């Protein structure tokens, strides 16, 4: 009987030690699982908040920072890049707003391009330059009349930072496109 009690106690001790050890690792396991399951959109929002920095209170009172994004295959390699249109008093002028092209990097992103004076819609063209799909944006305002669609081609490192000057150019002829962000695409508050 005494031997049986010792065995039962030993089994319970082993169970407690095993559970205790598992519980000791539980926070890191839970954190890793949460990190892996963090939705792509939430990860993007966290990146944008860090990259764009603290909002200017005066600008935010006038027009809060908002953004809209589309996850698309720009390289056709199975990885989706993010096209982000940032709007608000601090990000727009008379010619348009800021567009970011972001490539996933680990659990975050890296900026491929920051393009100013961008108007909607934003489209991905079937044509490619240096392995990346060309992109088109609307150019209007800021003295540019009439509005036109500009083609942005990847140069091997980045897309043009301003669609109104070379190397960006007017989009001519009939092209096949996929519209990824429209004027009516629902945006969301960044902060």
FIKOLZA-1660 file (N, C-alpha, C; in steps of 0.1 Angstrom, whole numbers, plus 5000, padded with zeros to 4 digits):
% residues 191
   i   px   py   pz ch aa at
   1 5008 4988 5000  A  X  N
   1 5000 5000 5000  A  X CA
   1 5009 5013 5000  A  X  C
   2 5019 5012 5008  A  X  N
   2 5028 5024 5009  A  X CA
   2 5035 5026 4995  A  X  C
   3 5039 5016 4989  A  X  N
   3 5045 5017 4976  A  X CA
   3 5036 5023 4965  A  X  C
   4 5023 5019 4966  A  X  N
   4 5013 5024 4957  A  X CA
   4 5011 5039 4959  A  X  C
   5 5010 5043 4972  A  X  N
   5 5009 5057 4975  A  X CA
   5 5020 5065 4969  A  X  C
   6 5033 5060 4971  A  X  N
   6 5044 5067 4966  A  X CA
   6 5044 5068 4950  A  X  C
   7 5039 5057 4944  A  X  N
   7 5038 5058 4929  A  X CA
   7 5027 5068 4925  A  X  C
   8 5016 5069 4932  A  X  N
   8 5006 5078 4929  A  X CA
   8 5011 5092 4931  A  X  C
   9 5018 5094 4943  A  X  N
   9 5023 5108 4946  A  X CA
   9 5034 5111 4935  A  X  C
  10 5042 5102 4931  A  X  N
  10 5052 5105 4921  A  X CA
  10 5046 5109 4908  A  X  C
  11 5035 5101 4904  A  X  N
  11 5028 5105 4892  A  X CA
  11 5022 5119 4893  A  X  C
  12 5016 5122 4904  A  X  N
  12 5011 5135 4906  A  X CA
  12 5022 5146 4906  A  X  C
  13 5033 5143 4912  A  X  N
  13 5044 5152 4912  A  X CA
  13 5049 5155 4898  A  X  C
  14 5051 5144 4890  A  X  N
  14 5055 5146 4876  A  X CA
  14 5045 5154 4868  A  X  C
  15 5032 5152 4871  A  X  N
  15 5022 5159 4864  A  X CA
  15 5023 5174 4867  A  X  C
  16 5024 5177 4880  A  X  N
  16 5025 5191 4885  A  X CA
  16 5038 5197 4879  A  X  C
  17 5049 5190 4879  A  X  N
  17 5061 5196 4873  A  X CA
  17 5060 5198 4858  A  X  C
  18 5054 5189 4852  A  X  N
  18 5052 5190 4837  A  X CA
  18 5042 5202 4834  A  X  C
  19 5031 5203 4842  A  X  N
  19 5022 5214 4839  A  X CA
  19 5028 5227 4843  A  X  C
  20 5036 5227 4854  A  X  N
  20 5043 5240 4858  A  X CA
  20 5052 5244 4847  A  X  C
  21 5060 5235 4842  A  X  N
  21 5069 5238 4831  A  X CA
  21 5062 5243 4819  A  X  C
  22 5051 5237 4815  A  X  N
  22 5043 5242 4804  A  X CA
  22 5037 5255 4806  A  X  C
  23 5033 5258 4818  A  X  N
  23 5027 5271 4822  A  X CA
  23 5038 5282 4821  A  X  C
  24 5050 5278 4825  A  X  N
  24 5061 5287 4825  A  X CA
  24 5064 5292 4811  A  X  C
  25 5062 5283 4801  A  X  N
  25 5064 5287 4787  A  X CA
  25 5052 5292 4780  A  X  C
  26 5040 5291 4787  A  X  N
  26 5028 5295 4781  A  X CA
  26 5028 5310 4776  A  X  C
  27 5033 5320 4784  A  X  N
  27 5032 5333 4778  A  X CA
  27 5040 5335 4765  A  X  C
  28 5051 5328 4763  A  X  N
  28 5058 5330 4751  A  X CA
  28 5051 5322 4740  A  X  C
  29 5045 5311 4743  A  X  N
  29 5038 5304 4733  A  X CA
  29 5026 5312 4728  A  X  C
  30 5018 5317 4738  A  X  N
  30 5007 5326 4735  A  X CA
  30 5011 5338 4727  A  X  C
  31 5022 5345 4731  A  X  N
  31 5026 5356 4724  A  X CA
  31 5030 5353 4710  A  X  C
  32 5037 5342 4708  A  X  N
  32 5041 5338 4694  A  X CA
  32 5029 5335 4686  A  X  C
  33 5019 5328 4692  A  X  N
  33 5007 5324 4684  A  X CA
  33 4999 5337 4681  A  X  C
  34 4998 5347 4690  A  X  N
  34 4991 5359 4687  A  X CA
  34 4999 5367 4676  A  X  C
  35 5012 5367 4677  A  X  N
  35 5020 5374 4667  A  X CA
  35 5018 5368 4653  A  X  C
  36 5017 5355 4653  A  X  N
  36 5016 5348 4640  A  X CA
  36 5002 5350 4634  A  X  C
  37 4992 5352 4643  A  X  N
  37 4978 5353 4639  A  X CA
  37 4974 5368 4638  A  X  C
  38 4983 5377 4641  A  X  N
  38 4979 5392 4639  A  X CA
  38 4975 5394 4625  A  X  C
  39 4963 5399 4623  A  X  N
  39 4959 5401 4609  A  X CA
  39 4968 5410 4601  A  X  C
  40 4969 5407 4588  A  X  N
  40 4977 5415 4579  A  X CA
  40 4974 5430 4580  A  X  C
  41 4961 5433 4581  A  X  N
  41 4956 5447 4581  A  X CA
  41 4961 5454 4594  A  X  C
  42 4960 5447 4605  A  X  N
  42 4964 5453 4618  A  X CA
  42 4979 5455 4618  A  X  C
  43 4987 5445 4613  A  X  N
  43 5001 5447 4612  A  X CA
  43 5005 5459 4604  A  X  C
  44 4998 5461 4593  A  X  N
  44 5000 5472 4584  A  X CA
  44 4997 5485 4592  A  X  C
  45 4986 5486 4599  A  X  N
  45 4982 5498 4607  A  X CA
  45 4993 5501 4617  A  X  C
  46 4998 5491 4624  A  X  N
  46 5009 5493 4634  A  X CA
  46 5021 5499 4627  A  X  C
  47 5025 5493 4615  A  X  N
  47 5037 5498 4608  A  X CA
  47 5035 5513 4604  A  X  C
  48 5023 5516 4598  A  X  N
  48 5020 5530 4594  A  X CA
  48 5021 5540 4605  A  X  C
  49 5016 5536 4617  A  X  N
  49 5017 5545 4629  A  X CA
  49 5031 5548 4632  A  X  C
  50 5039 5537 4632  A  X  N
  50 5054 5539 4635  A  X CA
  50 5061 5547 4624  A  X  C
  51 5058 5544 4612  A  X  N
  51 5065 5550 4600  A  X CA
  51 5061 5565 4599  A  X  C
  52 5048 5568 4600  A  X  N
  52 5044 5581 4598  A  X CA
  52 5046 5590 4610  A  X  C
  53 5047 5584 4622  A  X  N
  53 5050 5591 4634  A  X CA
  53 5038 5597 4641  A  X  C
  54 5040 5604 4651  A  X  N
  54 5029 5610 4659  A  X CA
  54 5022 5621 4650  A  X  C
  55 5009 5621 4651  A  X  N
  55 5001 5630 4643  A  X CA
  55 5003 5644 4648  A  X  C
  56 5002 5654 4639  A  X  N
  56 5002 5668 4643  A  X CA
  56 4988 5671 4649  A  X  C
  57 4986 5676 4661  A  X  N
  57 4973 5678 4667  A  X CA
  57 4965 5688 4659  A  X  C
  58 4971 5699 4654  A  X  N
  58 4964 5709 4646  A  X CA
  58 4959 5703 4633  A  X  C
  59 4967 5695 4626  A  X  N
  59 4963 5689 4614  A  X CA
  59 4952 5679 4616  A  X  C
  60 4953 5671 4627  A  X  N
  60 4943 5661 4630  A  X CA
  60 4929 5667 4633  A  X  C
  61 4929 5679 4639  A  X  N
  61 4916 5686 4642  A  X CA
  61 4910 5690 4629  A  X  C
  62 4918 5695 4619  A  X  N
  62 4912 5699 4606  A  X CA
  62 4908 5687 4598  A  X  C
  63 4916 5677 4597  A  X  N
  63 4912 5665 4589  A  X CA
  63 4921 5654 4594  A  X  C
  64 4915 5644 4601  A  X  N
  64 4923 5633 4607  A  X CA
  64 4930 5625 4596  A  X  C
  65 4941 5619 4600  A  X  N
  65 4948 5610 4591  A  X CA
  65 4940 5597 4589  A  X  C
  66 4938 5594 4576  A  X  N
  66 4931 5582 4573  A  X CA
  66 4939 5574 4562  A  X  C
  67 4936 5562 4560  A  X  N
  67 4943 5554 4550  A  X CA
  67 4934 5543 4545  A  X  C
  68 4937 5539 4533  A  X  N
  68 4930 5528 4526  A  X CA
  68 4942 5520 4520  A  X  C
  69 4940 5506 4520  A  X  N
  69 4951 5498 4515  A  X CA
  69 4945 5487 4506  A  X  C
  70 4954 5482 4498  A  X  N
  70 4951 5470 4490  A  X CA
  70 4963 5461 4490  A  X  C
  71 4961 5448 4492  A  X  N
  71 4972 5439 4492  A  X CA
  71 4972 5432 4478  A  X  C
  72 4983 5434 4470  A  X  N
  72 4983 5429 4457  A  X CA
  72 4996 5422 4453  A  X  C
  73 4996 5414 4443  A  X  N
  73 5008 5407 4438  A  X CA
  73 5015 5417 4428  A  X  C
  74 5024 5424 4432  A  X  N
  74 5031 5433 4423  A  X CA
  74 5042 5426 4416  A  X  C
  75 5048 5416 4422  A  X  N
  75 5059 5409 4416  A  X CA
  75 5055 5395 4411  A  X  C
  76 5043 5391 4413  A  X  N
  76 5038 5377 4409  A  X CA
  76 5046 5366 4415  A  X  C
  77 5051 5368 4427  A  X  N
  77 5060 5358 4433  A  X CA
  77 5053 5351 4445  A  X  C
  78 5040 5353 4446  A  X  N
  78 5032 5346 4457  A  X CA
  78 5031 5355 4469  A  X  C
  79 5039 5366 4470  A  X  N
  79 5038 5375 4482  A  X CA
  79 5031 5387 4478  A  X  C
  80 5022 5391 4486  A  X  N
  80 5014 5403 4483  A  X CA
  80 5021 5416 4489  A  X  C
  81 5022 5426 4481  A  X  N
  81 5027 5439 4486  A  X CA
  81 5015 5447 4489  A  X  C
  82 5017 5458 4497  A  X  N
  82 5006 5467 4501  A  X CA
  82 5008 5480 4494  A  X  C
  83 4997 5484 4488  A  X  N
  83 4996 5498 4483  A  X CA
  83 4987 5505 4492  A  X  C
  84 4992 5516 4497  A  X  N
  84 4985 5524 4508  A  X CA
  84 4983 5538 4503  A  X  C
  85 4971 5543 4505  A  X  N
  85 4968 5557 4501  A  X CA
  85 4965 5564 4515  A  X  C
  86 4974 5574 4518  A  X  N
  86 4973 5581 4531  A  X CA
  86 4967 5595 4528  A  X  C
  87 4956 5598 4536  A  X  N
  87 4950 5611 4534  A  X CA
  87 4948 5618 4547  A  X  C
  88 4945 5631 4546  A  X  N
  88 4944 5639 4558  A  X CA
  88 4952 5652 4556  A  X  C
  89 4950 5662 4565  A  X  N
  89 4956 5675 4564  A  X CA
  89 4971 5674 4562  A  X  C
  90 4977 5665 4569  A  X  N
  90 4992 5664 4569  A  X CA
  90 4998 5657 4557  A  X  C
  91 4989 5650 4549  A  X  N
  91 4994 5641 4539  A  X CA
  91 4989 5645 4525  A  X  C
  92 4981 5655 4524  A  X  N
  92 4976 5659 4511  A  X CA
  92 4978 5674 4508  A  X  C
  93 4979 5677 4495  A  X  N
  93 4980 5691 4491  A  X CA
  93 4970 5692 4480  A  X  C
  94 4971 5703 4472  A  X  N
  94 4962 5706 4461  A  X CA
  94 4963 5696 4450  A  X  C
  95 4975 5689 4449  A  X  N
  95 4977 5679 4438  A  X CA
  95 4974 5665 4442  A  X  C
  96 4971 5662 4454  A  X  N
  96 4968 5648 4458  A  X CA
  96 4974 5645 4472  A  X  C
  97 4974 5632 4474  A  X  N
  97 4979 5627 4487  A  X CA
  97 4991 5617 4486  A  X  C
  98 4995 5612 4497  A  X  N
  98 5007 5603 4497  A  X CA
  98 5002 5588 4494  A  X  C
  99 5010 5582 4485  A  X  N
  99 5008 5567 4483  A  X CA
  99 5021 5560 4487  A  X  C
 100 5019 5549 4494  A  X  N
 100 5031 5541 4498  A  X CA
 100 5030 5527 4491  A  X  C
 101 5041 5522 4487  A  X  N
 101 5042 5508 4482  A  X CA
 101 5051 5502 4493  A  X  C
 102 5045 5491 4499  A  X  N
 102 5052 5484 4510  A  X CA
 102 5054 5470 4506  A  X  C
 103 5066 5465 4510  A  X  N
 103 5069 5450 4508  A  X CA
 103 5069 5444 4522  A  X  C
 104 5063 5432 4523  A  X  N
 104 5064 5426 4536  A  X CA
 104 5079 5422 4539  A  X  C
 105 5082 5424 4552  A  X  N
 105 5096 5421 4557  A  X CA
 105 5094 5415 4571  A  X  C
 106 5096 5402 4572  A  X  N
 106 5093 5396 4585  A  X CA
 106 5079 5398 4589  A  X  C
 107 5077 5403 4601  A  X  N
 107 5064 5406 4606  A  X CA
 107 5059 5420 4604  A  X  C
 108 5067 5427 4596  A  X  N
 108 5064 5441 4593  A  X CA
 108 5065 5444 4578  A  X  C
 109 5069 5456 4575  A  X  N
 109 5070 5461 4561  A  X CA
 109 5082 5469 4559  A  X  C
 110 5086 5471 4547  A  X  N
 110 5096 5481 4543  A  X CA
 110 5091 5489 4532  A  X  C
 111 5095 5502 4532  A  X  N
 111 5089 5511 4522  A  X CA
 111 5097 5509 4509  A  X  C
 112 5090 5506 4498  A  X  N
 112 5096 5505 4485  A  X CA
 112 5095 5518 4479  A  X  C
 113 5084 5525 4480  A  X  N
 113 5082 5539 4474  A  X CA
 113 5073 5547 4483  A  X  C
 114 5076 5560 4483  A  X  N
 114 5067 5570 4489  A  X CA
 114 5064 5580 4478  A  X  C
 115 5052 5580 4472  A  X  N
 115 5049 5589 4461  A  X CA
 115 5039 5600 4466  A  X  C
 116 5042 5612 4462  A  X  N
 116 5034 5624 4466  A  X CA
 116 5024 5627 4455  A  X  C
 117 5016 5637 4457  A  X  N
 117 5006 5642 4448  A  X CA
 117 4999 5631 4440  A  X  C
 118 4994 5622 4447  A  X  N
 118 4987 5610 4440  A  X CA
 118 4972 5612 4442  A  X  C
 119 4965 5609 4431  A  X  N
 119 4951 5609 4431  A  X CA
 119 4945 5596 4428  A  X  C
 120 4933 5594 4432  A  X  N
 120 4926 5581 4429  A  X CA
 120 4918 5581 4416  A  X  C
 121 4916 5569 4410  A  X  N
 121 4919 5556 4415  A  X CA
 121 4934 5552 4413  A  X  C
 122 4938 5542 4420  A  X  N
 122 4951 5535 4419  A  X CA
 122 4949 5522 4412  A  X  C
 123 4956 5520 4401  A  X  N
 123 4954 5507 4393  A  X CA
 123 4967 5500 4392  A  X  C
 124 4966 5487 4391  A  X  N
 124 4978 5479 4388  A  X CA
 124 4977 5474 4373  A  X  C
 125 4987 5477 4365  A  X  N
 125 4986 5474 4351  A  X CA
 125 4992 5460 4348  A  X  C
 126 4988 5454 4337  A  X  N
 126 4994 5441 4334  A  X CA
 126 5008 5442 4329  A  X  C
 127 5012 5453 4325  A  X  N
 127 5026 5455 4320  A  X CA
 127 5035 5455 4332  A  X  C
 128 5048 5452 4330  A  X  N
 128 5058 5451 4341  A  X CA
 128 5071 5458 4337  A  X  C
 129 5078 5463 4347  A  X  N
 129 5091 5469 4345  A  X CA
 129 5100 5464 4356  A  X  C
 130 5111 5458 4352  A  X  N
 130 5120 5452 4361  A  X CA
 130 5114 5442 4371  A  X  C
 131 5104 5434 4366  A  X  N
 131 5098 5424 4373  A  X CA
 131 5086 5428 4382  A  X  C
 132 5083 5440 4383  A  X  N
 132 5072 5445 4391  A  X CA
 132 5061 5451 4381  A  X  C
 133 5048 5449 4385  A  X  N
 133 5038 5455 4377  A  X CA
 133 5038 5470 4377  A  X  C
 134 5035 5476 4366  A  X  N
 134 5034 5491 4365  A  X CA
 134 5021 5495 4373  A  X  C
 135 5021 5507 4378  A  X  N
 135 5010 5512 4385  A  X CA
 135 5005 5525 4379  A  X  C
 136 4992 5528 4379  A  X  N
 136 4988 5541 4374  A  X CA
 136 4980 5548 4385  A  X  C
 137 4981 5562 4385  A  X  N
 137 4975 5570 4395  A  X CA
 137 4969 5582 4387  A  X  C
 138 4960 5589 4393  A  X  N
 138 4955 5601 4387  A  X CA
 138 4963 5613 4391  A  X  C
 139 4966 5622 4381  A  X  N
 139 4973 5634 4384  A  X CA
 139 4963 5646 4381  A  X  C
 140 4960 5654 4391  A  X  N
 140 4950 5665 4389  A  X CA
 140 4953 5676 4400  A  X  C
 141 4948 5688 4398  A  X  N
 141 4949 5698 4408  A  X CA
 141 4963 5704 4408  A  X  C
 142 4965 5713 4417  A  X  N
 142 4978 5719 4418  A  X CA
 142 4983 5726 4405  A  X  C
 143 4973 5731 4398  A  X  N
 143 4976 5737 4385  A  X CA
 143 4976 5728 4373  A  X  C
 144 4974 5715 4375  A  X  N
 144 4974 5706 4364  A  X CA
 144 4959 5704 4359  A  X  C
 145 4957 5708 4347  A  X  N
 145 4944 5707 4341  A  X CA
 145 4946 5704 4326  A  X  C
 146 4939 5695 4320  A  X  N
 146 4929 5686 4327  A  X CA
 146 4937 5674 4334  A  X  C
 147 4929 5667 4342  A  X  N
 147 4935 5656 4349  A  X CA
 147 4939 5645 4339  A  X  C
 148 4949 5637 4343  A  X  N
 148 4953 5626 4334  A  X CA
 148 4958 5614 4343  A  X  C
 149 4959 5603 4337  A  X  N
 149 4964 5591 4344  A  X CA
 149 4979 5590 4341  A  X  C
 150 4987 5588 4352  A  X  N
 150 5001 5587 4351  A  X CA
 150 5005 5573 4353  A  X  C
 151 5015 5568 4345  A  X  N
 151 5021 5555 4347  A  X CA
 151 5033 5555 4355  A  X  C
 152 5034 5547 4365  A  X  N
 152 5046 5546 4373  A  X CA
 152 5052 5533 4371  A  X  C
 153 5065 5533 4367  A  X  N
 153 5072 5520 4364  A  X CA
 153 5083 5518 4374  A  X  C
 154 5085 5506 4378  A  X  N
 154 5095 5502 4388  A  X CA
 154 5109 5502 4381  A  X  C
 155 5119 5509 4387  A  X  N
 155 5132 5510 4380  A  X CA
 155 5142 5500 4385  A  X  C
 156 5138 5490 4393  A  X  N
 156 5147 5480 4398  A  X CA
 156 5149 5482 4413  A  X  C
 157 5146 5494 4418  A  X  N
 157 5147 5497 4432  A  X CA
 157 5134 5503 4438  A  X  C
 158 5128 5512 4430  A  X  N
 158 5116 5520 4435  A  X CA
 158 5107 5524 4423  A  X  C
 159 5095 5529 4426  A  X  N
 159 5087 5536 4417  A  X CA
 159 5089 5551 4418  A  X  C
 160 5085 5559 4408  A  X  N
 160 5087 5573 4409  A  X CA
 160 5081 5579 4421  A  X  C
 161 5087 5589 4427  A  X  N
 161 5082 5596 4439  A  X CA
 161 5072 5607 4436  A  X  C
 162 5071 5611 4424  A  X  N
 162 5062 5621 4420  A  X CA
 162 5057 5618 4406  A  X  C
 163 5043 5616 4405  A  X  N
 163 5038 5612 4392  A  X CA
 163 5037 5623 4382  A  X  C
 164 5040 5635 4385  A  X  N
 164 5039 5646 4376  A  X CA
 164 5052 5649 4368  A  X  C
 165 5063 5643 4372  A  X  N
 165 5076 5645 4365  A  X CA
 165 5082 5632 4361  A  X  C
 166 5092 5633 4351  A  X  N
 166 5099 5622 4346  A  X CA
 166 5106 5615 4358  A  X  C
 167 5106 5602 4359  A  X  N
 167 5103 5592 4349  A  X CA
 167 5089 5588 4348  A  X  C
 168 5080 5593 4356  A  X  N
 168 5065 5590 4354  A  X CA
 168 5061 5596 4341  A  X  C
 169 5051 5590 4335  A  X  N
 169 5046 5596 4322  A  X CA
 169 5031 5593 4321  A  X  C
 170 5025 5601 4311  A  X  N
 170 5011 5599 4309  A  X CA
 170 5008 5585 4304  A  X  C
 171 4998 5579 4309  A  X  N
 171 4994 5566 4304  A  X CA
 171 4986 5568 4291  A  X  C
 172 4991 5562 4281  A  X  N
 172 4985 5564 4267  A  X CA
 172 4980 5550 4262  A  X  C
 173 4970 5551 4254  A  X  N
 173 4965 5539 4247  A  X CA
 173 4956 5531 4257  A  X  C
 174 4951 5520 4251  A  X  N
 174 4943 5511 4259  A  X CA
 174 4952 5501 4266  A  X  C
 175 4950 5501 4279  A  X  N
 175 4958 5491 4287  A  X CA
 175 4949 5483 4296  A  X  C
 176 4954 5471 4300  A  X  N
 176 4946 5463 4309  A  X CA
 176 4950 5466 4323  A  X  C
 177 4940 5469 4331  A  X  N
 177 4943 5473 4345  A  X CA
 177 4934 5466 4354  A  X  C
 178 4938 5466 4367  A  X  N
 178 4930 5461 4378  A  X CA
 178 4930 5473 4388  A  X  C
 179 4918 5478 4390  A  X  N
 179 4916 5489 4399  A  X CA
 179 4917 5484 4413  A  X  C
 180 4926 5489 4421  A  X  N
 180 4928 5483 4435  A  X CA
 180 4923 5493 4446  A  X  C
 181 4923 5506 4443  A  X  N
 181 4918 5515 4453  A  X CA
 181 4910 5526 4445  A  X  C
 182 4898 5528 4448  A  X  N
 182 4889 5537 4441  A  X CA
 182 4886 5549 4450  A  X  C
 183 4880 5559 4445  A  X  N
 183 4875 5571 4452  A  X CA
 183 4866 5566 4463  A  X  C
 184 4858 5556 4461  A  X  N
 184 4848 5551 4470  A  X CA
 184 4852 5540 4479  A  X  C
 185 4865 5536 4478  A  X  N
 185 4870 5525 4487  A  X CA
 185 4870 5531 4501  A  X  C
 186 4864 5523 4510  A  X  N
 186 4863 5527 4524  A  X CA
 186 4876 5528 4531  A  X  C
 187 4879 5540 4537  A  X  N
 187 4891 5542 4544  A  X CA
 187 4889 5541 4559  A  X  C
 188 4900 5542 4567  A  X  N
 188 4899 5540 4581  A  X CA
 188 4908 5550 4588  A  X  C
 189 4905 5553 4600  A  X  N
 189 4913 5562 4608  A  X CA
 189 4926 5555 4611  A  X  C
 190 4938 5563 4611  A  X  N
 190 4951 5557 4614  A  X CA
 190 4953 5558 4629  A  X  C
 191 4949 5569 4635  A  X  N
 191 4952 5570 4650  A  X CA
 191 4939 5569 4658  A  X  C
% end
